[in-house]
């Protein structure tokens, strides 16, 4: 069912659910689009009301009850940036009122919850955009065109690498941070499913295997240096139905922070995409390296355009099905193994843990499409294999 259109020239009335933490970025973006006449912020949903000083401007109507807020404001769209386990119920609360959605990633903590959300949204006939901002980059269609033209020969696989640093306080920022479960409910926070989820989703998109039914098998290696439940140093390899391989390695315990990237390997070259920078490096046989830079389409702006004139959505729930298969594989894998004490150390004065050599290991995994155990990491354990259950393709 196509989404009802909005009146051209009329700003889209939006409610923001979750305006603290990462939600501040959404608040800033809504202000930007409001100044451009694209949207109008009509409500904020927070359990504890924001103050004007905290919000940084004039506050709209506030409520802790999203359904009541949507009813009272007449919002047409909701941006949901709340804890991961709340996504499905809040999305369905909005959908039941005919309210369209920008739902922050990861869309759900399990494949079953994802299906409940996606099927409910589809049945309600509302538009739903999943907040993988990197998939709005204009680099993606450009890379696909280069591959189609044979610029790097036959594609042999896609790698992804994310070497980030996070202080120990990062895992204490919210009750659900660093947790696999909380009060008996799945959370599945972790390096690959949350902070570096874009690396996984972008690699799958560039492999042409973004949908759930594109996944044939998943191998995971989940480890942790920090005193948490979830993984902070992990890798995953997805075997696609086409027979391709997508391998992504990530750590939050890097020696130094680096820009995450995805790399398309070909028989006669490679294409590297630093997805936060919209920057591409094309390296191919018999040519000098070419660096290309691209713009990107904002996902809330794209949702507004979809409702206004039918512009196709950039990141539908179905476009994140393969990513959710990875989340499910991580959820159902054995709990992440603690790294031995000799494998990590604290950085003096920085409140963070570092795994020496992990930066090079992450890059090597993306380069060779190999898992940590295959690269000889002494602390890695053999991969856990996950075969997706039969998936609903509607």
C-alpha positions as CSV (number, residue, x, y, z in Angstrom):
1,X,0.0,0.0,0.0
2,X,1.4,3.4,-0.9
3,X,1.6,6.1,1.8
4,X,-0.9,8.9,1.7
5,X,0.6,12.0,0.3
6,X,1.1,15.3,2.2
7,X,0.2,18.7,0.8
8,X,3.1,20.1,-1.2
9,X,4.6,23.1,0.5
10,X,3.3,22.2,3.9
11,X,5.9,21.2,6.5
12,X,5.5,17.6,7.8
13,X,4.4,17.7,11.5
14,X,6.9,15.4,13.3
15,X,7.2,14.1,16.9
16,X,10.6,13.1,18.2
17,X,10.7,10.1,20.6
18,X,14.0,10.1,22.4
19,X,15.6,13.5,22.4
20,X,18.6,12.8,24.7
21,X,21.8,11.0,23.8
22,X,21.9,10.2,20.1
23,X,18.4,11.8,19.9
24,X,20.1,15.2,20.1
25,X,21.4,14.7,16.6
26,X,17.9,14.1,15.4
27,X,16.7,17.2,17.2
28,X,19.4,19.2,15.5
29,X,18.5,17.7,12.1
30,X,14.8,18.4,12.7
31,X,15.6,22.1,13.5
32,X,17.6,22.3,10.2
33,X,14.8,20.8,8.2
34,X,12.3,23.0,10.0
35,X,14.3,26.1,9.0
36,X,14.1,24.9,5.4
37,X,10.3,24.4,5.7
38,X,10.4,20.6,5.2
39,X,9.2,19.5,8.7
40,X,7.7,21.1,11.8
41,X,8.5,19.7,15.3
42,X,5.2,19.4,17.1
43,X,6.1,17.1,20.1
44,X,8.8,15.4,22.1
45,X,8.3,12.1,23.8
46,X,10.6,11.6,26.8
47,X,10.0,9.7,30.1
48,X,11.5,12.7,31.9
49,X,10.5,16.0,30.4
50,X,13.3,18.2,28.8
51,X,14.0,21.7,30.0
52,X,14.3,24.5,27.5
53,X,18.0,24.8,28.4
54,X,18.6,21.1,27.8
55,X,16.7,21.2,24.5
56,X,18.5,24.3,23.4
57,X,15.4,26.2,22.2
58,X,11.7,26.5,22.5
59,X,10.1,23.2,23.5
60,X,7.0,21.8,21.7
61,X,4.4,19.8,23.6
62,X,5.9,17.0,25.7
63,X,4.6,13.7,27.0
64,X,5.9,10.3,28.2
65,X,3.0,8.6,26.3
66,X,3.8,8.4,22.5
67,X,0.3,7.4,21.5
68,X,-1.3,10.3,23.4
69,X,1.3,12.7,22.0
70,X,0.6,11.6,18.4
71,X,-3.1,12.0,19.0
72,X,-2.9,15.5,20.6
73,X,-0.4,16.9,18.1
74,X,-1.8,15.5,14.9
75,X,1.8,14.4,13.9
76,X,2.1,12.7,10.5
77,X,5.6,11.3,11.2
78,X,7.6,10.1,14.2
79,X,11.3,9.8,14.6
80,X,12.0,7.0,17.1
81,X,15.4,7.1,18.8
82,X,14.7,5.2,22.0
83,X,16.4,2.2,23.7
84,X,16.6,-0.8,21.2
85,X,14.1,-3.1,23.0
86,X,11.4,-0.4,22.8
87,X,11.6,0.1,19.0
88,X,9.0,-2.4,17.9
89,X,6.2,-1.4,20.3
90,X,6.7,2.3,19.7
91,X,6.8,1.8,15.9
92,X,3.5,-0.2,16.0
93,X,2.0,2.5,18.3
94,X,2.7,5.1,15.6
95,X,1.7,2.8,12.7
96,X,-1.7,2.0,14.3
97,X,-2.4,5.8,14.1
98,X,-1.4,6.1,10.5
99,X,1.8,7.9,11.5
100,X,4.9,7.3,9.3
101,X,8.3,6.4,10.7
102,X,12.0,7.1,10.8
103,X,13.1,4.3,13.1
104,X,16.7,4.4,14.5
105,X,19.0,1.5,13.9
106,X,19.2,-1.3,14.9
107,X,15.4,-1.6,14.1
108,X,14.9,-4.4,16.7
109,X,16.9,-6.7,19.0
110,X,15.8,-9.9,17.4
111,X,14.6,-11.2,14.0
112,X,11.2,-12.1,15.5
113,X,10.8,-8.5,16.8
114,X,11.9,-7.1,13.5
115,X,9.3,-9.2,11.6
116,X,6.6,-8.1,14.1
117,X,7.5,-4.5,13.5
118,X,7.9,-4.8,9.7
119,X,4.8,-6.8,9.2
120,X,2.7,-4.5,11.4
121,X,4.0,-1.4,9.7
122,X,3.2,-2.9,6.3
123,X,-0.3,-4.0,7.4
124,X,-1.0,-0.4,8.6
125,X,0.1,1.0,5.2
126,X,2.5,3.5,6.7
127,X,6.0,4.4,5.3
128,X,8.9,3.3,7.4
129,X,12.5,4.4,7.0
130,X,15.3,2.7,9.0
131,X,18.0,5.1,10.2
132,X,21.1,3.8,8.5
133,X,22.3,7.2,7.3
134,X,25.2,5.7,5.3
135,X,22.6,4.1,2.9
136,X,21.6,7.6,1.9
137,X,25.1,8.3,0.5
138,X,25.3,9.0,-3.2
139,X,28.4,6.9,-3.1
140,X,26.4,3.7,-3.1
141,X,24.8,4.0,-6.5
142,X,28.1,5.3,-7.9
143,X,30.0,2.3,-6.6
144,X,27.3,-0.1,-7.9
145,X,27.7,1.6,-11.4
146,X,31.5,1.1,-11.2
147,X,31.1,-2.5,-10.4
148,X,28.5,-3.0,-13.1
149,X,30.9,-1.4,-15.6
150,X,33.6,-3.9,-14.6
151,X,35.9,-1.3,-13.1
152,X,37.4,-3.8,-10.7
153,X,36.7,-7.0,-12.6
154,X,34.6,-9.7,-11.0
155,X,33.7,-9.0,-7.3
156,X,35.3,-11.6,-5.0
157,X,33.8,-10.3,-1.7
158,X,33.1,-7.3,0.4
159,X,34.9,-6.4,3.6
160,X,34.2,-3.9,6.4
161,X,36.4,-2.5,9.2
162,X,35.7,-0.4,12.2
163,X,38.4,0.4,14.7
164,X,37.0,2.8,17.3
165,X,37.8,3.8,20.9
166,X,35.3,4.0,23.6
167,X,35.9,4.8,27.3
168,X,34.6,2.4,30.0
169,X,32.0,5.1,30.8
170,X,30.4,4.5,27.4
171,X,29.1,1.2,28.7
172,X,27.6,2.9,31.7
173,X,25.8,5.6,29.8
174,X,22.4,3.8,29.9
175,X,21.0,0.8,31.7
176,X,20.9,-1.2,28.4
177,X,24.4,-0.2,27.2
178,X,26.8,-3.1,26.8
179,X,24.0,-5.6,27.6
180,X,22.7,-8.6,25.7
181,X,19.6,-8.8,27.8
182,X,18.0,-6.6,30.4
183,X,15.2,-7.8,32.8
184,X,14.7,-10.8,30.6
185,X,14.3,-8.8,27.4
186,X,16.7,-8.9,24.4
187,X,18.9,-5.8,23.9
188,X,21.8,-7.2,21.8
189,X,23.9,-4.1,22.1
190,X,27.4,-4.7,20.7
191,X,30.1,-3.4,18.4
192,X,28.6,-4.9,15.2
193,X,24.9,-4.4,16.1
194,X,25.0,-0.8,17.3
195,X,28.0,1.6,17.1
196,X,29.4,-0.1,14.0
197,X,26.1,-1.4,12.6
198,X,26.5,0.9,9.6
199,X,29.6,-1.1,8.5
200,X,27.6,-4.3,8.4
201,X,24.5,-2.8,6.7
202,X,26.6,-0.9,4.1
203,X,28.8,-3.9,3.3
204,X,25.6,-6.0,2.8
205,X,24.1,-3.3,0.6
206,X,27.2,-3.1,-1.6
207,X,27.2,-6.9,-1.9
208,X,23.7,-6.7,-3.3
209,X,22.5,-8.8,-0.4
210,X,20.5,-6.5,1.8
211,X,17.4,-8.6,2.2
212,X,16.8,-11.4,4.7
213,X,16.4,-14.0,2.0
214,X,19.8,-13.1,0.5
215,X,21.6,-14.7,3.5
216,X,22.7,-18.4,3.3
217,X,24.9,-18.6,6.5
218,X,26.6,-16.5,9.1
219,X,29.7,-17.1,11.2
220,X,30.4,-15.0,14.3
221,X,33.3,-14.5,16.7
222,X,32.3,-12.3,19.6
223,X,34.8,-11.2,22.3
224,X,35.1,-8.5,24.9
225,X,37.9,-6.7,26.7
226,X,35.5,-4.6,28.8
227,X,33.6,-5.9,31.8
228,X,30.3,-6.1,29.9
229,X,27.8,-8.7,28.6
230,X,28.0,-7.8,24.9
231,X,30.9,-7.8,22.5
232,X,33.4,-5.0,22.0
233,X,35.7,-6.8,19.6
234,X,34.0,-9.0,17.1
235,X,33.8,-10.2,13.5
236,X,31.2,-11.7,11.3
237,X,31.2,-13.4,7.9
238,X,28.0,-13.6,5.9
239,X,27.8,-16.1,3.1
240,X,25.2,-14.9,0.6
241,X,22.8,-17.0,-1.5
242,X,24.7,-15.7,-4.5
243,X,27.8,-17.4,-3.1
244,X,29.5,-14.2,-2.1
245,X,31.2,-13.4,1.2
246,X,30.8,-10.3,3.4
247,X,33.2,-10.1,6.3
248,X,33.1,-7.2,8.8
249,X,35.5,-6.8,11.8
250,X,35.0,-4.3,14.5
251,X,36.5,-3.2,17.8
252,X,35.8,-0.5,20.4
253,X,39.2,-1.1,21.9
254,X,41.5,0.2,19.2
255,X,44.9,1.6,19.8
256,X,43.7,4.7,18.0
257,X,40.4,5.7,16.4
258,X,40.1,5.4,12.7
259,X,37.5,6.1,10.1
260,X,35.4,2.9,9.5
261,X,35.2,1.7,5.9
262,X,33.8,-0.9,3.5
263,X,35.9,-2.3,0.7
264,X,34.6,-4.1,-2.5
265,X,37.3,-6.6,-3.7
266,X,37.5,-7.4,-7.4
267,X,39.7,-9.5,-9.5
268,X,41.4,-6.4,-11.0
269,X,41.0,-3.8,-8.2
270,X,39.2,-2.6,-5.2
271,X,36.8,0.2,-4.1
272,X,37.1,1.5,-0.6
273,X,34.2,3.6,0.9
274,X,34.7,5.6,4.1
275,X,31.0,5.8,4.8
276,X,31.0,8.5,7.4
277,X,32.9,10.8,5.0
278,X,31.1,9.8,1.8
279,X,34.6,9.3,0.4
280,X,35.6,6.6,-2.2
281,X,39.0,5.4,-3.4
282,X,39.0,3.5,-6.6
283,X,42.2,1.4,-7.2
284,X,42.4,-0.7,-10.4
285,X,44.9,-2.4,-12.6
286,X,46.6,-0.1,-15.2
287,X,45.2,3.1,-13.6
288,X,46.3,5.5,-10.9
289,X,44.2,5.7,-7.8
290,X,41.1,7.9,-8.0
291,X,39.5,9.6,-5.0
292,X,35.9,10.6,-5.3
293,X,33.6,12.5,-2.9
294,X,29.9,12.4,-2.8
295,X,26.9,14.0,-1.1
296,X,24.2,12.2,0.8
297,X,20.4,12.4,1.1
298,X,19.1,12.9,4.6
299,X,16.8,10.1,5.6
300,X,14.1,12.3,7.3
301,X,14.2,14.6,4.3
302,X,13.8,11.5,2.0
303,X,10.8,10.3,4.1
304,X,9.2,13.8,3.8
305,X,9.8,13.7,0.0
306,X,8.3,10.2,-0.2
307,X,5.1,11.4,1.6
308,X,5.0,14.6,-0.5
309,X,5.5,13.2,-4.0
310,X,6.2,9.5,-3.9
311,X,10.0,9.7,-4.0
312,X,11.2,6.1,-3.2
313,X,12.3,5.5,0.3
314,X,16.1,4.8,0.6
315,X,16.0,2.3,3.6
316,X,12.8,0.3,3.9
317,X,12.6,-2.5,6.6
318,X,13.1,-5.1,3.8
319,X,16.4,-3.4,2.9
320,X,17.7,-4.2,6.4
321,X,16.5,-7.8,6.6
322,X,20.0,-9.2,6.0
323,X,21.4,-6.9,8.7
324,X,18.7,-8.2,11.1
325,X,19.8,-11.8,10.2
326,X,23.2,-10.8,11.5
327,X,21.7,-9.3,14.7
328,X,19.8,-12.6,15.2
329,X,23.0,-14.6,14.7
330,X,24.8,-12.5,17.3
331,X,21.8,-12.8,19.7
332,X,21.7,-16.5,19.4
333,X,25.5,-17.0,19.6
334,X,27.2,-18.0,22.9
335,X,27.9,-15.0,25.1
336,X,31.0,-13.1,24.1
337,X,34.2,-14.6,25.5
338,X,36.2,-12.3,27.9
339,X,39.7,-11.7,26.5
340,X,42.5,-13.0,28.7
341,X,44.0,-10.4,31.0
342,X,47.3,-10.4,29.0
343,X,45.4,-9.5,25.8
344,X,44.4,-6.0,26.8
345,X,45.5,-3.1,29.0
346,X,44.1,0.2,30.3
347,X,45.3,3.5,28.8
348,X,46.6,5.6,31.7
349,X,44.4,8.6,32.3
350,X,41.9,7.7,29.5
351,X,39.5,5.3,31.2
352,X,39.6,2.9,28.3
353,X,40.8,-0.6,27.5
354,X,43.0,-1.3,24.5
355,X,43.7,-4.6,22.7
356,X,47.2,-4.3,21.3
357,X,47.4,-5.2,17.6
358,X,43.7,-5.1,17.1
359,X,43.8,-2.2,14.6
360,X,45.9,-4.1,12.2
361,X,43.8,-7.3,12.8
362,X,40.5,-5.5,11.9
363,X,42.0,-4.1,8.7
364,X,43.5,-7.5,7.8
365,X,40.1,-9.2,8.3
366,X,38.4,-6.7,5.9
367,X,41.3,-7.1,3.4
368,X,41.5,-10.9,3.5
369,X,37.8,-11.6,4.2
370,X,38.9,-13.7,7.1
371,X,37.9,-14.1,10.7
372,X,40.1,-13.4,13.7
373,X,40.7,-17.1,14.4
374,X,41.8,-17.6,10.8
375,X,44.2,-14.7,11.1
376,X,45.9,-16.3,14.1
377,X,44.7,-14.1,16.9
378,X,45.8,-16.0,19.9
379,X,42.7,-15.0,21.9
380,X,40.1,-15.7,19.2
381,X,37.9,-18.8,19.5
382,X,36.5,-20.7,16.5
383,X,33.5,-19.2,14.8
384,X,29.9,-19.9,15.8
385,X,27.9,-20.9,12.7
386,X,24.3,-19.7,12.3
387,X,21.9,-20.9,9.5
388,X,19.0,-18.5,9.1
389,X,15.6,-20.0,9.6
390,X,13.1,-19.8,6.8
391,X,12.3,-16.1,6.4
392,X,9.1,-14.3,5.6
393,X,9.4,-12.5,2.3
394,X,5.7,-11.5,2.2
